[in-house]
Amino acid sequence: MKLYVQALALCAATTPAFADVEFGFVEGAPKDRFFFTNTSSCDLDAFAIEIDLSQSIGRLIFDVSNVGAGVEVFQPFQVVSAVSRVVVEPDVKDGQSVIAISLDGLGAGERFGFSIDVDDTIGAREITVAGSEFAGSQVKLDGIDGRASVTLGNKPEAILDFNGC
């Protein structure tokens, strides 16, 4: 029994700890919202976020201007939570399908969020994005402590296992 406990302790000491980062999207009018929440009990060091909509089945784009690829209502990129964490705010162009944001970290339980308008380019209602239109999109985290990525299915939400604890 003593040997079993020692082996278990050794495995626990050598197994890397992962921080769960929850990703989500909320369709809204007039602004859509993306969020990333550190659901772990440890703080995360600096990392970059990339949201790539280019392979989405809805051929989703960011609509940030009244002229260009988007339709009707538009909304520019705006950080709505953890504003002080943003190292480099992206210069989002209308019709762009990839966005990258650098953060200086994210505390345990802390949420980073931003608003922007997302439109589809193949549907009958381009201004309203259904969750299933995100299928094929990718969300990536890349930082000092490691990397995590996920390809979205029919819901615009995911848990990313990110090294860092």
SEKE-191407 format. One record per atom (N, C-alpha, C): residue in one letter; y, x, z. Coordinates in steps of 0.2 Angstrom, whole numbers. Layout:
BEGIN
- A, Y, X, Z
...
//
This chain:
BEGIN
- M, -6, 4, 0
- M, 0, 0, 0
- M, 6, 4, 0
- K, 6, 10, 4
- K, 12, 14, 4
- K, 13, 17, -2
- L, 8, 19, -6
- L, 9, 22, -13
- L, 12, 17, -17
- Y, 10, 11, -17
- Y, 13, 6, -21
- Y, 20, 5, -20
- V, 22, 5, -14
- V, 29, 4, -12
- V, 33, 10, -15
- Q, 30, 16, -14
- Q, 34, 22, -16
- Q, 35, 22, -24
- A, 29, 20, -28
- A, 30, 19, -35
- A, 35, 14, -37
- L, 35, 8, -34
- L, 40, 3, -35
- L, 47, 6, -34
- A, 48, 9, -29
- A, 55, 12, -27
- A, 57, 17, -33
- L, 52, 21, -35
- L, 53, 26, -40
- L, 55, 23, -47
- C, 51, 17, -48
- C, 53, 14, -55
- C, 60, 11, -54
- A, 62, 8, -48
- A, 68, 5, -48
- A, 74, 10, -48
- A, 72, 16, -46
- A, 78, 21, -46
- A, 79, 24, -53
- T, 73, 24, -57
- T, 74, 26, -64
- T, 76, 21, -69
- T, 75, 15, -68
- T, 77, 10, -72
- T, 84, 9, -73
- P, 87, 9, -79
- P, 94, 8, -79
- P, 96, 1, -78
- A, 102, 0, -75
- A, 105, -6, -73
- A, 109, -9, -79
- F, 108, -15, -80
- F, 112, -18, -85
- F, 117, -23, -83
- A, 123, -24, -86
- A, 128, -29, -84
- A, 127, -34, -89
- D, 127, -40, -87
- D, 127, -46, -92
- D, 134, -48, -93
- V, 135, -48, -100
- V, 142, -50, -102
- V, 141, -57, -106
- E, 144, -62, -104
- E, 143, -69, -107
- E, 148, -69, -112
- F, 146, -71, -118
- F, 151, -73, -124
- F, 151, -80, -125
- G, 157, -83, -127
- G, 157, -90, -129
- G, 163, -91, -133
- F, 162, -97, -137
- F, 168, -99, -141
- F, 169, -107, -139
- V, 175, -109, -139
- V, 177, -116, -138
- V, 181, -118, -143
- E, 179, -123, -147
- E, 183, -126, -152
- E, 188, -130, -149
- G, 195, -130, -151
- G, 200, -133, -148
- G, 206, -135, -153
- A, 210, -139, -151
- A, 216, -141, -155
- A, 222, -140, -151
- P, 227, -136, -153
- P, 227, -133, -159
- P, 224, -126, -159
- K, 222, -123, -153
- K, 219, -117, -153
- K, 212, -116, -151
- D, 208, -112, -155
- D, 201, -111, -153
- D, 201, -105, -148
- R, 196, -104, -144
- R, 196, -99, -139
- R, 189, -95, -139
- F, 190, -89, -138
- F, 184, -84, -137
- F, 185, -82, -130
- F, 179, -81, -127
- F, 179, -77, -120
- F, 173, -73, -119
- F, 174, -68, -115
- F, 169, -63, -112
- F, 170, -63, -105
- T, 164, -64, -101
- T, 164, -64, -94
- T, 159, -59, -92
- N, 161, -54, -87
- N, 156, -50, -84
- N, 153, -54, -78
- T, 147, -56, -80
- T, 143, -60, -75
- T, 139, -56, -70
- S, 140, -49, -70
- S, 136, -45, -66
- S, 140, -43, -59
- S, 137, -39, -55
- S, 141, -38, -49
- S, 144, -31, -49
- C, 144, -28, -55
- C, 148, -21, -55
- C, 153, -21, -60
- D, 158, -17, -59
- D, 163, -16, -64
- D, 161, -12, -70
- L, 164, -14, -76
- L, 162, -11, -82
- L, 168, -6, -84
- D, 166, 0, -87
- D, 171, 5, -89
- D, 174, 2, -96
- A, 178, 6, -99
- A, 181, 4, -106
- A, 176, 3, -111
- F, 177, -2, -115
- F, 173, -4, -121
- F, 177, -8, -126
- A, 174, -8, -132
- A, 177, -12, -137
- A, 173, -18, -139
- I, 176, -23, -141
- I, 173, -29, -143
- I, 174, -30, -151
- E, 168, -32, -154
- E, 169, -33, -161
- E, 166, -40, -162
- I, 169, -45, -165
- I, 167, -51, -168
- I, 167, -51, -175
- D, 161, -52, -178
- D, 160, -51, -185
- D, 158, -58, -188
- L, 162, -62, -191
- L, 160, -69, -194
- L, 158, -68, -201
- S, 158, -62, -204
- S, 157, -62, -211
- S, 150, -65, -214
- Q, 145, -64, -210
- Q, 139, -67, -212
- Q, 137, -74, -209
- S, 142, -77, -206
- S, 141, -84, -203
- S, 140, -89, -209
- I, 135, -94, -207
- I, 134, -99, -213
- I, 139, -103, -215
- G, 144, -104, -210
- G, 151, -107, -212
- G, 156, -103, -215
- R, 154, -97, -217
- R, 159, -92, -220
- R, 166, -92, -216
- L, 165, -91, -209
- L, 171, -92, -205
- L, 176, -87, -206
- I, 182, -89, -205
- I, 188, -84, -205
- I, 193, -85, -200
- F, 197, -80, -198
- F, 203, -81, -194
- F, 209, -84, -198
- D, 212, -89, -195
- D, 218, -92, -199
- D, 224, -91, -194
- V, 228, -86, -196
- V, 233, -84, -192
- V, 240, -85, -195
- S, 240, -88, -201
- S, 247, -88, -204
- S, 247, -95, -208
- N, 253, -97, -210
- N, 254, -104, -214
- N, 253, -102, -221
- V, 252, -96, -223
- V, 251, -95, -230
- V, 244, -90, -230
- G, 240, -91, -235
- G, 234, -87, -235
- G, 228, -92, -236
- A, 222, -89, -233
- A, 216, -92, -234
- A, 214, -98, -229
- G, 218, -98, -224
- G, 216, -104, -219
- G, 219, -111, -222
- V, 218, -116, -218
- V, 220, -123, -220
- V, 224, -126, -214
- E, 229, -130, -216
- E, 233, -134, -211
- E, 235, -130, -205
- V, 233, -131, -199
- V, 235, -128, -193
- V, 233, -121, -193
- F, 237, -117, -190
- F, 235, -109, -190
- F, 238, -107, -183
- Q, 235, -102, -180
- Q, 236, -100, -173
- Q, 235, -92, -173
- P, 240, -88, -172
- P, 240, -81, -171
- P, 235, -79, -165
- F, 233, -73, -165
- F, 229, -70, -160
- F, 233, -70, -153
- Q, 231, -72, -148
- Q, 235, -72, -142
- Q, 230, -71, -136
- V, 231, -66, -132
- V, 226, -65, -126
- V, 228, -70, -121
- V, 223, -73, -118
- V, 225, -79, -113
- V, 222, -77, -106
- S, 218, -72, -105
- S, 216, -70, -98
- S, 214, -62, -99
- A, 215, -59, -93
- A, 214, -52, -92
- A, 219, -48, -97
- V, 225, -50, -98
- V, 230, -47, -102
- V, 231, -40, -101
- S, 231, -38, -95
- S, 232, -31, -94
- S, 226, -26, -96
- R, 220, -29, -97
- R, 214, -25, -99
- R, 215, -23, -106
- V, 219, -26, -110
- V, 219, -24, -118
- V, 222, -18, -119
- V, 219, -13, -122
- V, 221, -7, -124
- V, 224, -7, -130
- V, 221, -10, -135
- V, 223, -10, -142
- V, 222, -17, -144
- E, 228, -21, -145
- E, 228, -28, -148
- E, 227, -28, -155
- P, 222, -31, -158
- P, 221, -31, -165
- P, 227, -34, -169
- D, 228, -31, -175
- D, 233, -34, -180
- D, 229, -38, -185
- V, 228, -45, -183
- V, 224, -49, -187
- V, 227, -52, -193
- K, 224, -51, -199
- K, 227, -54, -205
- K, 224, -60, -207
- D, 228, -65, -210
- D, 225, -71, -212
- D, 219, -71, -217
- G, 214, -74, -215
- G, 208, -74, -219
- G, 203, -68, -217
- Q, 205, -64, -212
- Q, 200, -59, -210
- Q, 194, -62, -207
- S, 188, -59, -207
- S, 182, -61, -204
- S, 180, -57, -198
- V, 183, -51, -197
- V, 181, -47, -192
- V, 187, -45, -187
- I, 185, -45, -181
- I, 191, -43, -176
- I, 188, -38, -171
- A, 192, -33, -169
- A, 190, -28, -164
- A, 195, -28, -159
- I, 193, -28, -153
- I, 198, -27, -147
- I, 196, -22, -142
- S, 200, -18, -140
- S, 198, -12, -135
- S, 201, -15, -128
- L, 196, -14, -123
- L, 198, -16, -116
- L, 197, -10, -112
- D, 201, -9, -107
- D, 200, -3, -102
- D, 195, -4, -97
- G, 191, -10, -97
- G, 186, -11, -93
- G, 186, -19, -91
- L, 181, -21, -87
- L, 181, -28, -85
- L, 177, -28, -78
- G, 181, -31, -73
- G, 178, -31, -66
- G, 173, -36, -66
- A, 169, -35, -60
- A, 163, -40, -59
- A, 166, -47, -58
- G, 164, -51, -62
- G, 166, -58, -62
- G, 172, -60, -66
- E, 175, -54, -69
- E, 181, -55, -73
- E, 180, -58, -80
- R, 185, -62, -82
- R, 184, -65, -89
- R, 190, -63, -93
- F, 188, -60, -99
- F, 193, -59, -104
- F, 193, -64, -110
- G, 199, -67, -112
- G, 199, -72, -117
- G, 205, -72, -121
- F, 204, -74, -127
- F, 209, -75, -132
- F, 209, -81, -136
- S, 215, -83, -139
- S, 215, -89, -143
- S, 217, -87, -150
- I, 215, -91, -155
- I, 216, -90, -162
- I, 213, -96, -165
- D, 215, -97, -172
- D, 212, -102, -176
- D, 206, -100, -180
- V, 201, -103, -180
- V, 195, -101, -184
- V, 194, -107, -189
- D, 193, -106, -195
- D, 192, -111, -201
- D, 185, -109, -204
- D, 182, -114, -207
- D, 176, -112, -211
- D, 179, -113, -218
- T, 175, -110, -223
- T, 178, -110, -230
- T, 173, -113, -235
- I, 168, -116, -232
- I, 163, -120, -236
- I, 162, -127, -234
- G, 165, -129, -229
- G, 163, -136, -227
- G, 169, -141, -229
- A, 167, -148, -227
- A, 172, -153, -229
- A, 178, -153, -224
- R, 177, -151, -218
- R, 182, -151, -213
- R, 183, -144, -211
- E, 187, -140, -215
- E, 188, -133, -213
- E, 192, -132, -207
- I, 196, -137, -204
- I, 200, -135, -198
- I, 195, -136, -192
- T, 190, -140, -192
- T, 185, -141, -187
- T, 179, -137, -188
- V, 177, -132, -183
- V, 172, -128, -184
- V, 166, -130, -179
- A, 160, -132, -182
- A, 155, -134, -178
- A, 151, -127, -176
- G, 148, -128, -170
- G, 144, -122, -167
- G, 139, -119, -172
- S, 136, -123, -175
- S, 131, -121, -180
- S, 133, -117, -186
- E, 140, -117, -187
- E, 143, -113, -192
- E, 143, -106, -190
- F, 143, -104, -184
- F, 143, -97, -182
- F, 136, -94, -183
- A, 131, -97, -185
- A, 124, -94, -186
- A, 125, -88, -191
- G, 122, -83, -189
- G, 123, -76, -193
- G, 129, -72, -191
- S, 133, -74, -187
- S, 139, -70, -184
- S, 136, -65, -179
- Q, 140, -59, -179
- Q, 138, -54, -174
- Q, 143, -53, -169
- V, 141, -52, -163
- V, 145, -50, -157
- V, 143, -43, -155
- K, 147, -38, -154
- K, 145, -32, -152
- K, 150, -29, -146
- L, 147, -25, -142
- L, 150, -22, -137
- L, 149, -14, -137
- D, 154, -10, -137
- D, 152, -3, -138
- D, 157, 1, -133
- G, 154, 4, -129
- G, 158, 8, -123
- G, 155, 14, -121
- I, 158, 17, -116
- I, 156, 23, -113
- I, 149, 23, -110
- D, 147, 17, -108
- D, 141, 16, -104
- D, 135, 14, -109
- G, 137, 12, -115
- G, 132, 10, -120
- G, 134, 5, -125
- R, 129, 1, -128
- R, 131, -3, -133
- R, 126, -10, -132
- A, 129, -15, -135
- A, 125, -21, -135
- A, 127, -25, -141
- S, 122, -29, -144
- S, 124, -33, -150
- S, 120, -39, -150
- V, 122, -44, -153
- V, 118, -50, -154
- V, 120, -54, -160
- T, 115, -57, -163
- T, 117, -61, -169
- T, 116, -68, -167
- L, 122, -72, -168
- L, 122, -79, -165
- L, 117, -84, -169
- G, 115, -88, -166
- G, 111, -94, -169
- G, 115, -100, -169
- N, 112, -106, -168
- N, 116, -112, -169
- N, 121, -114, -164
- K, 122, -109, -159
- K, 127, -110, -154
- K, 131, -104, -153
- P, 138, -105, -153
- P, 142, -99, -152
- P, 143, -97, -145
- E, 137, -95, -142
- E, 137, -92, -135
- E, 131, -87, -135
- A, 132, -82, -130
- A, 126, -77, -130
- A, 127, -74, -123
- I, 122, -70, -121
- I, 122, -66, -115
- I, 120, -59, -118
- L, 125, -54, -117
- L, 124, -47, -120
- L, 122, -43, -114
- D, 116, -40, -114
- D, 114, -35, -109
- D, 117, -28, -111
- F, 122, -26, -107
- F, 126, -20, -108
- F, 125, -15, -102
- N, 123, -9, -104
- N, 123, -4, -99
- N, 130, -4, -95
- G, 130, -1, -89
- G, 136, -1, -86
- G, 136, -1, -78
- C, 130, -4, -76
- C, 130, -4, -68
- C, 127, 2, -65
//
